[in-house]
Amino acid sequence: MAVVAANIRVGVRRPVVELDGHGTRVAAGYGPAEGPLPARVVAEPGSDSNPETGPGMWVLAVDPEFWPLDGGEHLVEDGGPGRVWTVLSAEHRPSAFDPQIAYVRAEASLNAS
């Protein structure tokens, strides 16, 4: 499977949940990055004129190997500026034409440096 016209590579860091002394689940940061795999920036705030995603929203096409991708997970750019996005929502987009060009559409916000 592949992302068509990939222009970046990203890894995914998933939240780690542990149990405290009382058996309550607590967030314990993020695990190591999985990947990196090909991805593509579809829309970014400076060029996004789509009223559905709104200003400040990034849209990325991510390799389906990362599916399921949940809100709160981090997409970490490999190389380049080293940007990190927090996933807000994600949707698996299979292709009826060719299953090799499936991708995950992720709406995300860019984390402040």
KASULWO-V976273 format. One line per field, one symbol per residue. ss: DSSP state (A for helix, B for strand, O for the rest). phi: phi as a letter, one per 40 degrees, with the letter a starting at -180 (. if undefined). psi: psi as a letter, one per 20 degrees, with the letter a starting at -180 (. if undefined). A space follows every 10 residues. Layout:
BEGIN
ss=???
phi=???
psi=???
END
This chain:
BEGIN
ss=OOOOOOOBBB BBBOBBBBBO OOOOBBBBBB OOOBBBBBBB BBBOOOOOOO OOOOOOOBBB BBOAAAOOOO OOOBBBBOOO OOOBBBBBBB BBBOOOOOAA AOBBBBBBBB OOO
phi=.accfcbabb bbbbcbbbbc cbgccbcbgb cccchcbcaa ccabdcbcbc cccgcgccbb bbdcdcccbb dgcbbbccgf cgcbbbccaa bcbcbccacc bcabcbcabc ccc
psi=qqpplpirpq rppqqpprpa ijjppqplbq aqpqbqrqrp ogprhhjojo ihhrqipqpq pqpihipqpq qiqppppoab ikqpqppgqq ppnqphgoii kqrpopprqp qq.
END
